[in-house]
Each structure stands twice: as structure tokens, then as C-alpha cells.
């Protein structure tokens, strides 16, 4: 049976979004033996212009998420990329990243940055597989963080008129 994975921007305050964020935060807190797995993310981060919260759905059911929040006029940060355990290795995260990149280009960003932790080698491998390259840490104080960037190609602006 063929399953359909979709990924689209949705309301970060929706029940599905809140549940996915809660699951990811709990998973990261357990993985890193921390009391807080939010990694500095707040829903309000994606309620500003040129930001988005993406939910991936498999046959209509929420199975993953990702967030896009501005760093500056030309750079955006990816946060909260997550796929529910039972749906990993099906292309969910790749669908999320593709939609995040599409939105970033639509919003006019020229680069996408993200950071992940050393206990998430699958995440690092995914980012490299879809074209991200390693950069120095750009946020926070944790030295073990793995930082990545992808540069977006933009079509040249077309001038109309004179």
C-alpha cells in the first residue's frame, strides 16, 4: 500500500502541533538527561513574519513537524524537526525539510541554518544527505552542538518597465 506524506505550514497552537512539540521535547529531555527538551523553542518564535511551523501528515495523520524562525534578514533557523518513532525512515523528515526550504526561499531567505546534538547522528546524516554542510556553532554556549547550513539559490530579480 502506498502512503501519502504531505508537509505544510499549520498553526503552531493547534492540538496536533502542541502534541508533536511535547513529544519531541520529552524525547530530547530523556536523550540528553535534561529537565527541559525545548532547546530554546517557543511557539511565539514562529508567529512572526517570515516564519512557519510545518506539520507532516501520513494519510492525513500528524507524524512529524519542523519550524522555521528568522535569524536575520537573510538567514533563517530550522528548529523542532521531529518524526514520531513509528514513522521514521519513511521520508517524513525529508518532506518536512523540503517544505521548510520551499518556504524559506518563498520568504526571501538566502541561507538556512540549524543545530542538532551529538546524540542525534541520524538527524546529522539527514541534514548532510539533503545538502547541508557543517559550520561553527552560531547560537548558544554548548560546545558539543553540531551546526549546519544550506545556501538557497534564488532566481535573479526581473525588472519590469524602464
C-alpha positions in Angstrom: 0.0 0.0 0.0 1.3 3.4 -0.9 1.1 6.1 1.7 0.9 9.8 1.0 3.2 12.1 3.0 2.3 15.8 3.0 4.0 18.6 4.8 2.5 22.1 5.1 2.6 25.1 7.3 0.0 25.0 10.1 -0.9 26.8 13.2 1.7 26.2 15.9 -1.0 26.5 18.6 -3.1 23.6 17.1 -3.7 20.5 19.1 -1.6 18.5 16.6 1.3 20.9 16.8 1.3 21.1 20.5 1.3 17.3 20.8 4.2 16.9 18.4 6.2 19.6 20.2 5.5 18.0 23.6 6.6 14.5 22.3 9.8 15.9 20.8 10.7 17.9 23.9 10.1 14.8 26.1 12.3 12.6 23.8 15.1 15.2 23.8 14.9 15.7 27.6 15.3 11.9 28.0 18.0 11.6 25.4 20.2 14.3 26.9 19.2 13.6 30.5 17.9 17.2 30.9 14.8 18.6 32.6 14.0 20.7 29.5 14.0 19.4 26.0 12.6 22.5 24.3 16.0 23.6 23.0 15.1 27.2 23.4 12.0 27.0 21.2 8.8 28.9 22.0 5.6 28.8 19.8 5.8 32.6 19.5 9.1 32.1 17.6 7.0 31.1 14.6 4.2 33.6 14.9 6.3 36.4 13.4 6.5 37.4 9.7 8.6 35.1 7.5 8.3 32.1 9.9 6.3 28.9 9.8 5.5 25.7 11.7 5.3 22.7 9.4 3.4 19.5 10.2 3.9 16.3 8.2 1.0 14.0 7.7 0.9 10.5 6.6 -2.5 9.7 5.1 -3.8 12.7 7.0 -2.4 11.7 10.4 0.2 14.0 12.1 3.5 12.2 12.1 6.2 14.9 12.3 7.0 18.6 12.4 9.6 21.3 11.9 9.8 25.0 12.5 11.4 27.9 10.6 12.3 31.1 12.5 14.1 34.2 11.4 17.7 34.8 12.5 18.2 38.0 10.4 17.0 39.4 7.1 18.8 36.8 5.0 19.1 33.7 7.3 16.5 31.5 8.9 16.9 28.8 11.6 15.3 25.3 11.4 14.0 24.1 14.8 11.9 21.2 16.2 12.4 18.7 13.3 10.7 15.6 14.6 9.2 12.4 13.3 7.2 10.1 15.5 9.1 6.9 16.3 6.8 4.5 14.4 7.1 6.6 11.2 10.9 7.1 10.9 12.7 6.1 7.7 9.6 6.7 5.5 10.7 10.1 4.2 8.7 12.2 6.7 11.7 14.3 7.8 12.8 14.8 4.2 9.3 16.0 3.3 9.4 18.4 6.3 12.8 19.7 5.2 11.7 20.1 1.6 8.7 22.2 2.7 10.9 24.3 5.1 13.3 25.0 2.3 10.5 25.9 -0.1 9.0 28.3 2.5 12.5 29.8 3.2 13.0 30.6 -0.4 9.5 32.0 -0.8 10.1 34.2 2.2 13.3 35.5 0.6 16.0 34.0 2.8 19.4 33.1 1.2 20.6 30.6 3.9 19.1 28.1 6.3 20.9 27.2 9.5 20.3 24.6 12.1 21.9 23.0 15.1 21.5 19.5 16.5 23.1 17.5 19.3 25.8 14.8 19.2 23.3 12.1 20.3 21.3 12.6 17.2 23.5 11.1 14.4 20.5 10.2 12.3 19.5 13.9 12.2 23.0 15.0 11.2 23.1 12.3 8.5 19.7 13.5 7.1 20.9 17.1 7.0 24.1 16.2 5.1 22.1 13.9 2.8 19.8 16.8 1.8 22.6 19.3 1.1 23.6 20.9 4.4 27.2 21.5 5.3 28.9 21.8 8.7 29.5 25.3 10.1 30.7 26.6 13.5 28.1 26.9 16.3 26.1 30.1 15.7 23.9 30.1 18.8 24.2 29.1 22.4 27.1 28.0 24.6 27.0 24.2 24.3 30.3 23.3 22.6 29.1 19.8 21.5 26.4 21.2 19.2 26.6 20.2 15.5 25.7 23.2 13.3 24.8 23.1 9.6 23.9 25.5 6.8 22.4 25.3 3.4 22.5 28.1 0.9 19.4 28.7 -1.2 19.6 29.6 -4.9 17.4 32.5 -5.8 16.2 33.4 -9.3 17.6 36.7 -10.4 15.1 39.5 -9.9 13.4 40.6 -13.1 12.9 44.3 -13.6 9.7 45.3 -15.3 9.3 48.6 -17.1 12.1 51.2 -17.8 
